[in-house]
Amino acid sequence: MRNAVHNILYTVVNSRAYDANNMQTGLMSWQIAAIVIDVILAAVVVALEVVLIKRFRKRAVELKAARLE
């Protein structure tokens, strides 16, 4: 058991687990890019929904006015 623990600890310490480059705590660049793309796409979808709702309401008012004439 002692030898097994020694082997595991030896492997971890001599790996790059404690290297300064691996101690970054922030998001990776591809994760940031994915979040930015998601936000942009969500904004585009919301803008398109607003345009479609405005068009629908305008057509509904025009149809209602045409029926009354």
The first five atom37 places (N, CA, C, CB, O) and aatype in JSON, in Angstrom:
{
  "aatype": [12, 1, 2, 0, 19, 8, 2, 9, 10, 18, 16, 19, 19, 2, 15, 1, 0, 18, 3, 0, 2, 2, 12, 5, 16, 7, 10, 12, 15, 17, 5, 9, 0, 0, 9, 19, 9, 3, 19, 9, 10, 0, 0, 19, 19, 19, 0, 10, 6, 19, 19, 10, 9, 11, 1, 13, 1, 11, 1, 0, 19, 6, 10, 11, 0, 0, 1, 10, 6],
  "atom_mask": [
    [1, 1, 1, 1, 1],
    [1, 1, 1, 1, 1],
    [1, 1, 1, 1, 1],
    [1, 1, 1, 1, 1],
    [1, 1, 1, 1, 1],
    [1, 1, 1, 1, 1],
    [1, 1, 1, 1, 1],
    [1, 1, 1, 1, 1],
    [1, 1, 1, 1, 1],
    [1, 1, 1, 1, 1],
    [1, 1, 1, 1, 1],
    [1, 1, 1, 1, 1],
    [1, 1, 1, 1, 1],
    [1, 1, 1, 1, 1],
    [1, 1, 1, 1, 1],
    [1, 1, 1, 1, 1],
    [1, 1, 1, 1, 1],
    [1, 1, 1, 1, 1],
    [1, 1, 1, 1, 1],
    [1, 1, 1, 1, 1],
    [1, 1, 1, 1, 1],
    [1, 1, 1, 1, 1],
    [1, 1, 1, 1, 1],
    [1, 1, 1, 1, 1],
    [1, 1, 1, 1, 1],
    [1, 1, 1, 0, 1],
    [1, 1, 1, 1, 1],
    [1, 1, 1, 1, 1],
    [1, 1, 1, 1, 1],
    [1, 1, 1, 1, 1],
    [1, 1, 1, 1, 1],
    [1, 1, 1, 1, 1],
    [1, 1, 1, 1, 1],
    [1, 1, 1, 1, 1],
    [1, 1, 1, 1, 1],
    [1, 1, 1, 1, 1],
    [1, 1, 1, 1, 1],
    [1, 1, 1, 1, 1],
    [1, 1, 1, 1, 1],
    [1, 1, 1, 1, 1],
    [1, 1, 1, 1, 1],
    [1, 1, 1, 1, 1],
    [1, 1, 1, 1, 1],
    [1, 1, 1, 1, 1],
    [1, 1, 1, 1, 1],
    [1, 1, 1, 1, 1],
    [1, 1, 1, 1, 1],
    [1, 1, 1, 1, 1],
    [1, 1, 1, 1, 1],
    [1, 1, 1, 1, 1],
    [1, 1, 1, 1, 1],
    [1, 1, 1, 1, 1],
    [1, 1, 1, 1, 1],
    [1, 1, 1, 1, 1],
    [1, 1, 1, 1, 1],
    [1, 1, 1, 1, 1],
    [1, 1, 1, 1, 1],
    [1, 1, 1, 1, 1],
    [1, 1, 1, 1, 1],
    [1, 1, 1, 1, 1],
    [1, 1, 1, 1, 1],
    [1, 1, 1, 1, 1],
    [1, 1, 1, 1, 1],
    [1, 1, 1, 1, 1],
    [1, 1, 1, 1, 1],
    [1, 1, 1, 1, 1],
    [1, 1, 1, 1, 1],
    [1, 1, 1, 1, 1],
    [1, 1, 1, 1, 1]
  ],
  "atom_positions": [
    [[0.83, -1.19, 0.0], [0.0, 0.0, 0.0], [0.88, 1.25, 0.0], [-0.95, 0.0, 1.22], [0.61, 2.21, -0.74]],
    [[1.9, 1.25, 0.81], [2.79, 2.4, 0.89], [3.49, 2.61, -0.44], [3.82, 2.21, 2.01], [3.66, 3.74, -0.89]],
    [[3.9, 1.53, -1.06], [4.58, 1.63, -2.35], [3.63, 2.15, -3.43], [5.15, 0.25, -2.75], [4.05, 2.92, -4.3]],
    [[2.37, 1.75, -3.4], [1.39, 2.22, -4.38], [1.16, 3.72, -4.24], [0.06, 1.46, -4.22], [1.11, 4.44, -5.24]],
    [[1.03, 4.19, -3.0], [0.85, 5.63, -2.77], [2.08, 6.39, -3.23], [0.58, 5.91, -1.27], [1.97, 7.45, -3.84]],
    [[3.26, 5.84, -2.95], [4.51, 6.47, -3.39], [4.53, 6.6, -4.91], [5.73, 5.65, -2.9], [4.91, 7.65, -5.44]],
    [[4.13, 5.56, -5.61], [4.15, 5.59, -7.08], [3.17, 6.62, -7.63], [3.82, 4.2, -7.64], [3.47, 7.33, -8.59]],
    [[1.99, 6.7, -7.03], [1.0, 7.68, -7.49], [1.49, 9.1, -7.24], [-0.35, 7.45, -6.78], [1.41, 9.95, -8.13]],
    [[1.99, 9.37, -6.05], [2.48, 10.7, -5.73], [3.68, 11.07, -6.59], [2.85, 10.79, -4.26], [3.81, 12.23, -7.01]],
    [[4.55, 10.13, -6.86], [5.71, 10.37, -7.72], [5.25, 10.77, -9.12], [6.62, 9.11, -7.78], [5.81, 11.69, -9.72]],
    [[4.25, 10.08, -9.61], [3.74, 10.38, -10.95], [3.13, 11.78, -11.01], [2.7, 9.34, -11.37], [3.36, 12.52, -11.96]],
    [[2.36, 12.14, -10.0], [1.7, 13.45, -9.99], [2.72, 14.57, -9.87], [0.69, 13.54, -8.85], [2.65, 15.56, -10.59]],
    [[3.66, 14.42, -8.97], [4.65, 15.48, -8.73], [5.54, 15.67, -9.95], [5.5, 15.16, -7.5], [5.9, 16.8, -10.28]],
    [[5.91, 14.61, -10.61], [6.8, 14.72, -11.76], [6.06, 14.98, -13.07], [7.62, 13.46, -11.88], [6.69, 15.1, -14.12]],
    [[4.75, 15.05, -13.02], [4.0, 15.43, -14.22], [3.96, 16.95, -14.28], [2.56, 14.82, -14.21], [4.59, 17.63, -13.48]],
    [[3.22, 17.47, -15.22], [3.12, 18.93, -15.34], [1.93, 19.48, -14.55], [2.98, 19.32, -16.81], [1.49, 20.6, -14.8]],
    [[1.44, 18.73, -13.62], [0.29, 19.18, -12.83], [0.62, 20.41, -12.0], [-0.19, 18.05, -11.93], [-0.26, 21.23, -11.75]],
    [[1.85, 20.54, -11.58], [2.24, 21.68, -10.75], [3.02, 22.72, -11.53], [3.06, 21.2, -9.58], [3.62, 23.62, -10.93]],
    [[3.02, 22.62, -12.85], [3.69, 23.6, -13.68], [2.92, 24.92, -13.64], [3.84, 23.09, -15.14], [1.69, 24.91, -13.58]],
    [[3.62, 26.03, -13.67], [2.96, 27.34, -13.57], [2.01, 27.6, -14.74], [4.01, 28.45, -13.51], [1.0, 28.28, -14.58]],
    [[2.33, 27.07, -15.9], [1.46, 27.27, -17.07], [0.13, 26.56, -16.91], [2.15, 26.79, -18.34], [-0.88, 26.98, -17.48]],
    [[0.11, 25.49, -16.15], [-1.13, 24.73, -15.96], [-1.96, 25.24, -14.79], [-0.8, 23.27, -15.74], [-3.02, 24.68, -14.5]],
    [[-1.53, 26.27, -14.13], [-2.25, 26.8, -12.98], [-3.2, 27.94, -13.36], [-1.27, 27.28, -11.94], [-3.67, 28.66, -12.48]],
    [[-3.48, 28.1, -14.64], [-4.4, 29.15, -15.07], [-5.81, 28.78, -14.62], [-4.35, 29.35, -16.62], [-6.26, 27.65, -14.8]],
    [[-6.49, 29.74, -14.03], [-7.82, 29.45, -13.49], [-8.94, 30.01, -14.35], [-7.94, 30.01, -12.1], [-10.11, 29.73, -14.09]],
    [[-8.61, 30.79, -15.37], [-9.64, 31.4, -16.21], [-10.16, 30.45, -17.27], [0.0, 0.0, 0.0], [-9.74, 29.29, -17.37]],
    [[-11.06, 30.96, -18.07], [-11.62, 30.18, -19.17], [-10.6, 30.08, -20.3], [-12.93, 30.81, -19.68], [-9.77, 30.97, -20.49]],
    [[-10.69, 28.99, -21.03], [-9.82, 28.83, -22.19], [-10.35, 29.7, -23.32], [-9.75, 27.34, -22.63], [-11.51, 30.1, -23.32]],
    [[-9.47, 30.0, -24.28], [-9.85, 30.93, -25.35], [-11.01, 30.4, -26.18], [-8.65, 31.21, -26.24], [-11.85, 31.19, -26.62]],
    [[-11.08, 29.1, -26.41], [-12.18, 28.56, -27.21], [-13.5, 28.66, -26.45], [-11.9, 27.09, -27.6], [-14.56, 28.79, -27.07]],
    [[-13.45, 28.6, -25.11], [-14.66, 28.75, -24.33], [-15.17, 30.2, -24.39], [-14.41, 28.34, -22.87], [-16.38, 30.43, -24.49]],
    [[-14.26, 31.15, -24.34], [-14.64, 32.56, -24.45], [-15.24, 32.82, -25.83], [-13.41, 33.48, -24.21], [-16.25, 33.51, -25.94]],
    [[-14.62, 32.27, -26.87], [-15.14, 32.45, -28.23], [-16.53, 31.84, -28.36], [-14.18, 31.81, -29.26], [-17.41, 32.43, -29.0]],
    [[-16.74, 30.68, -27.77], [-18.06, 30.04, -27.84], [-19.12, 30.88, -27.13], [-18.0, 28.63, -27.22], [-20.24, 30.99, -27.62]],
    [[-18.78, 31.46, -26.01], [-19.73, 32.31, -25.27], [-20.06, 33.56, -26.09], [-19.15, 32.71, -23.9], [-21.22, 33.96, -26.16]],
    [[-19.05, 34.17, -26.7], [-19.27, 35.37, -27.51], [-20.18, 35.04, -28.69], [-17.93, 35.95, -28.02], [-21.11, 35.8, -28.99]],
    [[-19.92, 33.92, -29.36], [-20.75, 33.51, -30.49], [-22.19, 33.25, -30.04], [-20.17, 32.25, -31.17], [-23.13, 33.64, -30.73]],
    [[-22.36, 32.6, -28.9], [-23.7, 32.34, -28.37], [-24.46, 33.64, -28.09], [-23.62, 31.51, -27.09], [-25.64, 33.75, -28.41]],
    [[-23.78, 34.61, -27.5], [-24.43, 35.88, -27.18], [-24.82, 36.61, -28.47], [-23.5, 36.77, -26.33], [-25.92, 37.17, -28.56]],
    [[-23.93, 36.6, -29.46], [-24.24, 37.27, -30.73], [-25.43, 36.6, -31.41], [-23.01, 37.24, -31.66], [-26.34, 37.29, -31.89]],
    [[-25.43, 35.28, -31.45], [-26.55, 34.57, -32.08], [-27.86, 34.81, -31.33], [-26.25, 33.07, -32.13], [-28.91, 34.94, -31.96]],
    [[-27.81, 34.87, -30.02], [-29.02, 35.14, -29.24], [-29.55, 36.55, -29.54], [-28.74, 35.0, -27.72], [-30.76, 36.74, -29.66]],
    [[-28.65, 37.52, -29.68], [-29.07, 38.88, -30.01], [-29.71, 38.93, -31.39], [-27.88, 39.85, -29.94], [-30.7, 39.64, -31.6]],
    [[-29.14, 38.19, -32.34], [-29.71, 38.15, -33.7], [-31.1, 37.52, -33.67], [-28.78, 37.36, -34.65], [-32.02, 38.01, -34.33]],
    [[-31.27, 36.45, -32.93], [-32.57, 35.78, -32.84], [-33.61, 36.72, -32.22], [-32.47, 34.48, -32.01], [-34.74, 36.79, -32.7]],
    [[-33.25, 37.42, -31.17], [-34.18, 38.36, -30.53], [-34.55, 39.48, -31.5], [-33.57, 38.95, -29.24], [-35.72, 39.86, -31.58]],
    [[-33.57, 40.01, -32.23], [-33.85, 41.07, -33.2], [-34.79, 40.57, -34.29], [-32.54, 41.59, -33.82], [-35.71, 41.29, -34.69]],
    [[-34.57, 39.37, -34.78], [-35.45, 38.81, -35.81], [-36.86, 38.6, -35.27], [-34.88, 37.49, -36.33], [-37.84, 38.82, -35.99]],
    [[-36.98, 38.17, -34.03], [-38.3, 38.0, -33.43], [-39.04, 39.33, -33.35], [-38.18, 37.37, -32.03], [-40.24, 39.4, -33.63]],
    [[-38.34, 40.37, -32.97], [-38.96, 41.7, -32.88], [-39.44, 42.14, -34.26], [-37.98, 42.74, -32.3], [-40.56, 42.65, -34.39]],
    [[-38.61, 41.95, -35.28], [-39.0, 42.33, -36.65], [-40.22, 41.54, -37.1], [-37.83, 42.11, -37.63], [-41.15, 42.11, -37.67]],
    [[-40.23, 40.24, -36.85], [-41.36, 39.42, -37.26], [-42.64, 39.8, -36.54], [-41.04, 37.95, -37.02], [-43.71, 39.82, -37.15]],
    [[-42.56, 40.1, -35.27], [-43.75, 40.5, -34.51], [-44.29, 41.82, -35.04], [-43.43, 40.62, -33.0], [-45.5, 41.99, -35.18]],
    [[-43.4, 42.77, -35.33], [-43.85, 44.05, -35.88], [-44.53, 43.86, -37.23], [-42.67, 45.02, -36.02], [-45.57, 44.46, -37.49]],
    [[-43.94, 43.03, -38.08], [-44.56, 42.76, -39.39], [-45.93, 42.1, -39.23], [-43.64, 41.87, -40.25], [-46.88, 42.45, -39.92]],
    [[-46.01, 41.14, -38.32], [-47.28, 40.44, -38.1], [-48.35, 41.41, -37.63], [-47.09, 39.32, -37.08], [-49.48, 41.37, -38.12]],
    [[-48.01, 42.26, -36.69], [-48.99, 43.22, -36.18], [-49.41, 44.21, -37.26], [-48.42, 43.98, -34.97], [-50.58, 44.58, -37.35]],
    [[-48.46, 44.65, -38.08], [-48.77, 45.59, -39.15], [-49.73, 44.95, -40.15], [-47.49, 46.06, -39.86], [-50.7, 45.58, -40.57]],
    [[-49.45, 43.71, -40.53], [-50.33, 43.01, -41.47], [-51.71, 42.76, -40.86], [-49.69, 41.68, -41.91], [-52.72, 42.85, -41.56]],
    [[-51.75, 42.45, -39.58], [-53.03, 42.22, -38.92], [-53.87, 43.49, -38.92], [-52.81, 41.73, -37.48], [-55.08, 43.43, -39.15]],
    [[-53.25, 44.62, -38.67], [-53.97, 45.9, -38.68], [-54.45, 46.21, -40.09], [-53.08, 47.04, -38.15], [-55.58, 46.67, -40.27]],
    [[-53.6, 45.96, -41.1], [-53.99, 46.23, -42.49], [-55.16, 45.33, -42.91], [-52.79, 46.01, -43.43], [-56.08, 45.8, -43.57]],
    [[-55.12, 44.06, -42.53], [-56.21, 43.15, -42.87], [-57.51, 43.55, -42.18], [-55.84, 41.71, -42.49], [-58.59, 43.47, -42.76]],
    [[-57.4, 43.98, -40.94], [-58.58, 44.4, -40.2], [-59.18, 45.65, -40.83], [-58.23, 44.66, -38.72], [-60.4, 45.78, -40.92]],
    [[-58.32, 46.58, -41.26], [-58.8, 47.8, -41.91], [-59.43, 47.48, -43.26], [-57.65, 48.8, -42.09], [-60.42, 48.1, -43.64]],
    [[-58.87, 46.52, -43.97], [-59.42, 46.14, -45.28], [-60.78, 45.47, -45.12], [-58.45, 45.19, -46.02], [-61.66, 45.66, -45.96]],
    [[-60.97, 44.73, -44.08], [-62.25, 44.06, -43.85], [-63.34, 45.07, -43.49], [-62.12, 43.03, -42.73], [-64.51, 44.88, -43.83]],
    [[-62.96, 46.13, -42.81], [-63.93, 47.14, -42.4], [-64.39, 48.0, -43.56], [-63.35, 48.01, -41.31], [-65.47, 48.58, -43.51]],
    [[-63.6, 48.08, -44.61], [-63.96, 48.93, -45.75], [-64.96, 48.31, -46.63], [-62.78, 49.28, -46.55], [-65.36, 48.91, -47.63]]
  ]
}
